Amino acid sequence: FAYIARAFSVLEGIGLKNDPDYAIVGECLPYVSQRLLSDPSPRVAKALETFVYGGEDQLVKKVDADRLTYLADGLQSYSKSETGNQVDVDVLDDAVGVARKVADLLLVDGDEPTPLQTIVEAELAKVLGASLRQSFAQARDSRAGTLARTLVDPFGVLDPLLKGRLVAPDRDDRVQLATLSRVATRAGGELGAAVNSLSELPVDEQREALAELGDLLWRNRAGASKASRRIAALLLEQGLER
């Protein structure tokens, strides 16, 4: 370990001579991100969970949006490095390559989900549940919802059910939706740029892109089906717990 630390310090010293802001940790991030997101070993799985959720014990696990974005940026850098950072990479190939990378990570057709799948599916179930409860609460409290309750249940017999924890959003739901909003905001710029790039392609190439994505989903249909069933089971479990 001492020799490795010494080698890293020497490399960082060389880098700092040319760039005052150089940090070797930043240079290692792409590989570390790839390893954390793709290695199924228990040791790496625990490291991924600690990085995403933080090291502190929490009654309800909450994703650290900053760390999640940092990890995604590292994976994106790794993916670009695989192509040799070519500046003239075809937009179509680049978009399809990103889709393949996501499919390889999240639509794995295995008997057991990978550590990354476990985290993503659990968080997606939480977000879906929170969104459903928030939408229900907004519909319930709207003018139309109030009128419907007055007509159907004028004595408020169903109020304990309609306002109970099963369907009413709570603090954890608000935290989940706020985290999703932060991640979506950070990803929105790059996603928008990718969509704009694809929309500027000729019609034939746009059709080719859609065909490629359709073929990708078809080839990963088994993994997608298993992921959907696991998410549905998590939503059911979430409802039973509430």
GIGIMO-V418037 format. One record per backbone hydrogen bond with DSSP energy under -0.5 kcal/mol. NH is the residue of the N-H (numbers start at 1). CO is the residue of the C=O. E is the energy in kcal/mol with one decimal. If there is no record, write none. Layout:
NH_CO_E / NH_CO_E
//
This chain:
5_1_-2.7 / 6_2_-2.3 / 7_3_-2.4 / 8_4_-2.4 / 9_5_-2.3 / 10_6_-2.1 / 11_7_-2.4 / 12_8_-2.6 / 13_9_-2.1 / 14_10_-2.1 / 15_11_-2.3 / 16_12_-2.5 / 17_13_-1.1 / 18_14_-0.7 / 18_15_-0.8 / 19_15_-2.1 / 22_19_-2.1 / 26_23_-0.6 / 27_23_-1.3 / 28_24_-1.7 / 29_25_-1.0 / 32_28_-2.5 / 33_29_-3.1 / 34_30_-2.2 / 35_31_-2.6 / 36_32_-2.8 / 37_33_-2.3 / 38_34_-1.3 / 39_35_-2.2 / 40_38_-0.5 / 45_41_-2.6 / 46_42_-2.2 / 47_43_-1.7 / 48_44_-2.6 / 49_45_-2.3 / 50_46_-2.4 / 51_47_-2.3 / 52_48_-2.6 / 53_49_-2.6 / 54_50_-2.0 / 64_52_-2.7 / 65_63_-0.9 / 68_64_-2.4 / 69_65_-2.3 / 70_66_-2.2 / 71_67_-2.4 / 72_68_-2.3 / 73_69_-2.5 / 74_70_-1.8 / 75_71_-2.1 / 76_72_-2.2 / 77_73_-2.2 / 78_74_-2.1 / 79_75_-2.5 / 80_76_-2.1 / 81_77_-2.1 / 82_78_-1.4 / 83_79_-0.6 / 83_80_-1.0 / 84_81_-1.4 / 85_80_-2.3 / 86_83_-0.5 / 89_86_-0.8 / 94_90_-2.5 / 95_91_-2.5 / 96_92_-2.5 / 97_93_-2.2 / 98_94_-2.0 / 99_95_-2.1 / 100_96_-2.5 / 101_97_-2.1 / 102_98_-2.4 / 103_99_-2.4 / 104_100_-2.7 / 105_101_-1.5 / 106_102_-2.8 / 107_103_-2.3 / 110_108_-1.3 / 118_114_-2.6 / 119_115_-1.8 / 120_116_-2.8 / 121_117_-2.9 / 122_118_-1.8 / 123_119_-2.5 / 124_120_-2.6 / 125_121_-2.2 / 126_122_-1.8 / 127_123_-2.5 / 128_124_-2.7 / 129_125_-2.4 / 130_126_-2.6 / 131_127_-2.7 / 132_128_-2.4 / 133_129_-2.3 / 134_130_-2.4 / 135_131_-2.6 / 136_132_-2.4 / 137_133_-2.4 / 138_134_-2.3 / 139_135_-2.4 / 140_136_-2.8 / 141_137_-2.1 / 142_138_-0.6 / 142_139_-0.6 / 146_142_-2.8 / 147_143_-2.5 / 148_144_-2.4 / 149_145_-2.4 / 150_146_-2.1 / 151_147_-2.1 / 152_148_-2.9 / 153_149_-2.7 / 156_153_-1.6 / 159_156_-0.9 / 161_158_-0.7 / 162_158_-2.9 / 163_159_-2.4 / 164_161_-0.7 / 167_164_-1.0 / 168_164_-1.7 / 174_170_-1.9 / 175_171_-2.2 / 176_172_-2.5 / 177_173_-2.4 / 178_174_-2.2 / 179_175_-2.5 / 180_176_-2.3 / 181_177_-2.1 / 182_178_-2.1 / 183_179_-2.4 / 184_180_-2.8 / 185_181_-2.3 / 186_182_-1.9 / 187_183_-2.3 / 188_184_-1.7 / 189_185_-0.7 / 190_186_-0.5 / 191_187_-2.7 / 192_188_-2.8 / 193_189_-2.0 / 194_190_-2.3 / 195_191_-2.5 / 196_192_-2.6 / 197_193_-2.3 / 198_194_-2.2 / 199_195_-2.4 / 200_196_-1.2 / 201_198_-1.3 / 206_202_-2.2 / 207_203_-2.4 / 208_204_-1.9 / 209_205_-2.3 / 210_206_-2.3 / 211_207_-2.4 / 212_208_-2.4 / 213_209_-2.5 / 214_210_-2.5 / 215_211_-2.5 / 216_212_-2.2 / 217_213_-2.4 / 218_214_-2.2 / 219_215_-2.4 / 220_216_-1.3 / 221_218_-1.4 / 224_220_-2.5 / 225_221_-2.5 / 226_222_-2.1 / 227_223_-2.3 / 228_224_-2.4 / 229_225_-2.1 / 230_226_-2.2 / 231_227_-2.3 / 232_228_-2.3 / 233_229_-2.2 / 234_230_-2.1 / 235_231_-2.3 / 236_232_-2.1 / 237_233_-2.5 / 238_234_-2.5 / 239_235_-2.2 / 240_236_-2.3 / 241_237_-2.2 / 242_238_-1.6
//
